[in-house]
Amino acid sequence: MNLSHYWMPFTDNRRFKAKPRLVASAKDMYYVTPEGRQVLDGLATLWCVNAGHCRPRIIEAIRAQAGELDFASSFSLGHPLPFRLAERIAALAPEGMGQVFFTNSGSEAVDTALKMAVAYHRLRGEGTRTRFIGRERSYHGVNIGGMSVGGVPSNRKAYAGTLLTNVDHLRHTQSPDNAFSKGQPARGADLADELEHRVIPLHDASNIAALIVDPVQASGGVLIPPQGYLQRLREICTRHGILLIFDEVITGWGRLGAPFAAQHFGIRPDLMTFAKGITSGAVPLGGVIAAEAVHRAFMDAKGGGIEFFHGYTYSGHPLACAAGLATLETYEEERLFEKSKDQSGYFEQGVHSLKGLPNVIDCRNLGLIGAVELAPRPGAPGERGYEAFEKCWDKGVYVRPIGDALAFCPPLIAERKHLDQIFGTVAEVLKSLT
C-alpha cells in the first residue's frame, strides 16, 4: 500500500509514514492492527467513541438507514430523523435549552454558535455586540471563527493574518500552585474576574457578543476549571448581557457523568455546542443547542422568510441522525452516563498513581478525562511526550500526546481492568524514558 498520497490531518506526515501506526478493525475497547495485534483505546480515539467501537445497535441503525433513505436536504425540506433526534437531545439538555441546530462537526458547530450570537444581538437592536471572548489554550475547532476564539498557539500562528480581529482572550486556568489536584483545583476562581475587571472595561459590554469556553480545556492540555470559576463566568455574563457559549464537543455525552458538563457544574449556558459522542464517532454529526430565549428572538423577529441565513448541505443527514438515535439508545440502555460517574473515582486513582514517576510534573483529572504532564526536554519541547506516546502504542495502549502531556479519555464502557492496563502501561513507559 502506497502511503504517500494521503495528506493526513494534525499529523507529522513524514514521521508517521516512516513508522506508520495503522488499524484494520475495532471492537468495544480495542483496535486491531493489520498484523492482528490488539491496542486498547485509551482516548475514545479522539475524545469521541464514548459507547465503544462497532456497537451492534449503532451499526445496524446505519446499515438499515442506508438502504431506506440515503440523503435528503434540510433546506425547506424535511425527513423524520432530525426532528426525532432533536427531540431526544432536547430532553437531555439543561432545562430551558430545547432548540437544536445540526451541523457536521464540532468546528462547524462553533462557527454556527458564533453566528447565532451576533445575529441574536442584532435582532434585539444591539448590533454593536460583535466581539467575542475566548481563552488561552482553549480549542474550538479549526474553522476561521473557531481558531480565532481558540487559544492554542500552534493552531493560530500560521493563520494570524486571516483570523478574526474582534476577539480577546482570558488567561488560561492552569497554575503550578494547583499541580496534582484531584478533580477541580481549590484555587483560581478569581481568574474569572479578569472578564469583568479587564476585558469588559477595555471593550465595553455593549460591544461584546459572547464568551465561549470549553468547560474542561481538553485538547488544550486537559486543564481543569477551578472550583467556582465557571459559575462566576456565568454570573458576569448575565450581569452584562453577554451570551455564554459552552463548547461541549468533548465534555458532552457522559464524559463527566451527566449528559453535559453544564449539568455537572449546575450552569445553564445560552448556547451549547456538541459533536463527537453524539454518534460515538460512527458518523460525523455536530450541532448547537440554544436556550429558548435565544431561539425566540429569531422566531419573533418582524417579517417573514428565513430566520437564520446559515446551514450546511448535510445538516441533519439521515445516516448521521440514525446513528445518533441509536447511540443515545445505547447510552440509556447500558446506563453509560451513570457508569462513567461510578468509574471516575477509580480513574482518578489511576491518573494520580503516576505521581512521583520520572519527569512527571503534574497529574490532573475530572470525570473520565485526565492527563499526566512531563517536564520537557531542554531545547526539544514535546519530544518526551511523543516518545511516551509511541512506546505506549508499541505496548498495546493508545493515549494522545499534547505537547509533553499524555491525555486519557477512555470509552464509557471501560472497566477497571482496562483502566489498570492503561495506567500500568503508561507507568512502565514513563520509567523507561530519559
FENCOR-V765976 format. One record per residue. PSI is psi in radians with two decimals (999 if undefined). Layout:
psi=PSI
psi=PSI
//
This chain:
psi=2.29
psi=2.05
psi=-0.04
psi=-0.38
psi=-0.38
psi=2.02
psi=1.79
psi=2.49
psi=2.59
psi=0.82
psi=2.43
psi=1.57
psi=-0.72
psi=-0.72
psi=-0.74
psi=-0.80
psi=-0.31
psi=-0.49
psi=1.36
psi=2.57
psi=1.77
psi=2.55
psi=2.53
psi=-0.50
psi=3.02
psi=2.63
psi=2.18
psi=-1.86
psi=-0.04
psi=2.52
psi=2.75
psi=2.20
psi=2.90
psi=-0.43
psi=-0.05
psi=0.20
psi=2.36
psi=2.43
psi=2.13
psi=2.25
psi=1.74
psi=0.09
psi=0.30
psi=0.67
psi=-1.09
psi=0.92
psi=0.39
psi=-0.46
psi=1.14
psi=-0.58
psi=0.05
psi=2.98
psi=2.46
psi=0.87
psi=2.37
psi=-0.79
psi=-0.71
psi=-0.77
psi=-0.82
psi=-0.63
psi=-0.75
psi=-0.78
psi=-0.80
psi=-0.72
psi=-0.64
psi=-0.52
psi=-0.11
psi=-0.88
psi=1.88
psi=-0.67
psi=2.49
psi=2.47
psi=2.71
psi=0.16
psi=1.77
psi=0.48
psi=2.76
psi=2.81
psi=2.81
psi=-0.54
psi=-0.81
psi=-0.52
psi=-0.73
psi=-0.77
psi=-0.72
psi=-0.68
psi=-0.74
psi=-0.72
psi=-0.76
psi=-0.60
psi=-0.41
psi=-0.29
psi=2.86
psi=2.61
psi=2.37
psi=0.03
psi=1.69
psi=0.21
psi=2.21
psi=2.23
psi=2.11
psi=2.46
psi=-2.94
psi=-0.12
psi=2.97
psi=-0.65
psi=-0.78
psi=-0.64
psi=-0.72
psi=-0.85
psi=-0.59
psi=-0.79
psi=-0.69
psi=-0.75
psi=-0.67
psi=-0.73
psi=-0.82
psi=-0.78
psi=-0.66
psi=-0.86
psi=-0.67
psi=-0.73
psi=-0.48
psi=0.16
psi=0.30
psi=1.01
psi=-0.17
psi=-0.22
psi=1.54
psi=-0.03
psi=2.52
psi=2.61
psi=2.16
psi=-2.79
psi=2.59
psi=2.44
psi=0.14
psi=2.60
psi=2.16
psi=0.70
psi=-3.01
psi=0.13
psi=2.89
psi=-0.77
psi=-0.82
psi=-0.68
psi=-0.59
psi=-0.77
psi=-0.32
psi=2.87
psi=0.55
psi=1.94
psi=-0.75
psi=-0.46
psi=-0.40
psi=-0.55
psi=-0.59
psi=-0.22
psi=0.37
psi=-0.66
psi=-0.20
psi=-0.11
psi=2.74
psi=2.47
psi=-0.20
psi=0.85
psi=2.44
psi=2.90
psi=2.42
psi=2.79
psi=2.66
psi=3.01
psi=0.01
psi=2.38
psi=2.41
psi=-0.46
psi=-0.38
psi=0.21
psi=2.45
psi=0.41
psi=2.44
psi=2.01
psi=-2.60
psi=2.28
psi=2.58
psi=-0.46
psi=2.54
psi=-0.04
psi=-0.52
psi=-0.22
psi=-0.45
psi=-0.44
psi=-0.29
psi=-0.58
psi=-0.78
psi=-0.53
psi=-0.44
psi=-0.94
psi=-0.82
psi=-0.78
psi=-0.57
psi=-0.76
psi=-0.30
psi=2.32
psi=-0.50
psi=-0.17
psi=-0.01
psi=2.15
psi=-0.84
psi=2.67
psi=2.26
psi=2.27
psi=2.49
psi=2.07
psi=-0.70
psi=2.16
psi=1.35
psi=-1.06
psi=-0.22
psi=0.07
psi=0.22
psi=1.27
psi=2.14
psi=2.30
psi=2.39
psi=2.75
psi=2.23
psi=-0.16
psi=-0.90
psi=-0.65
psi=-0.69
psi=-0.65
psi=-0.72
psi=-0.77
psi=-0.74
psi=-0.76
psi=-0.77
psi=-0.74
psi=-0.53
psi=0.18
psi=0.42
psi=2.30
psi=2.46
psi=2.10
psi=2.15
psi=2.12
psi=1.74
psi=0.47
psi=-0.63
psi=-0.70
psi=-0.23
psi=2.91
psi=0.86
psi=-0.03
psi=-0.53
psi=0.30
psi=0.07
psi=2.87
psi=-0.74
psi=2.71
psi=-0.53
psi=-0.71
psi=-0.63
psi=-0.72
psi=-0.11
psi=0.67
psi=2.42
psi=1.92
psi=3.09
psi=-0.57
psi=2.58
psi=2.19
psi=2.67
psi=2.84
psi=-2.53
psi=-1.56
psi=-0.18
psi=-0.51
psi=0.23
psi=0.55
psi=0.00
psi=-0.62
psi=2.41
psi=2.30
psi=2.39
psi=-3.07
psi=3.09
psi=2.34
psi=2.20
psi=2.51
psi=2.66
psi=-0.69
psi=-0.66
psi=-0.85
psi=-0.68
psi=-0.57
psi=-0.61
psi=-0.77
psi=-0.46
psi=-0.01
psi=2.54
psi=2.61
psi=2.87
psi=-2.92
psi=-2.90
psi=2.23
psi=-0.55
psi=1.86
psi=1.40
psi=2.61
psi=2.97
psi=2.59
psi=-0.73
psi=0.27
psi=2.23
psi=0.56
psi=2.37
psi=-0.77
psi=-0.69
psi=-0.75
psi=-0.65
psi=-0.74
psi=-0.69
psi=-0.77
psi=-0.76
psi=-0.60
psi=-0.77
psi=-0.63
psi=-0.67
psi=-0.79
psi=-0.78
psi=-0.82
psi=-0.67
psi=0.07
psi=0.81
psi=-0.50
psi=-0.73
psi=-0.68
psi=-0.69
psi=-0.80
psi=-0.73
psi=-0.60
psi=-0.19
psi=-0.59
psi=-0.76
psi=-0.64
psi=-0.77
psi=-0.77
psi=-0.73
psi=-0.79
psi=-0.82
psi=-0.13
psi=-0.25
psi=-0.17
psi=2.38
psi=-0.18
psi=2.80
psi=2.32
psi=0.03
psi=2.12
psi=-0.15
psi=2.59
psi=2.38
psi=2.69
psi=2.75
psi=2.28
psi=-2.32
psi=0.75
psi=2.33
psi=2.98
psi=2.66
psi=2.30
psi=2.38
psi=2.60
psi=2.33
psi=2.64
psi=2.47
psi=2.18
psi=0.02
psi=1.08
psi=2.44
psi=-0.33
psi=-0.68
psi=-0.72
psi=-0.72
psi=-0.70
psi=-0.68
psi=-0.74
psi=-0.83
psi=-0.74
psi=-0.63
psi=-0.75
psi=-0.80
psi=-0.47
psi=0.10
psi=0.38
psi=2.28
psi=2.06
psi=2.91
psi=2.29
psi=2.29
psi=1.64
psi=-2.17
psi=0.32
psi=2.55
psi=2.18
psi=2.50
psi=2.39
psi=1.23
psi=2.76
psi=2.66
psi=-0.23
psi=0.01
psi=2.38
psi=3.02
psi=-0.60
psi=-0.57
psi=-0.73
psi=-0.67
psi=-0.70
psi=-0.73
psi=-0.98
psi=-0.49
psi=-0.73
psi=-0.76
psi=-0.74
psi=-0.76
psi=-0.73
psi=-0.77
psi=-0.60
psi=-0.37
psi=-0.19
psi=2.60
psi=999
//
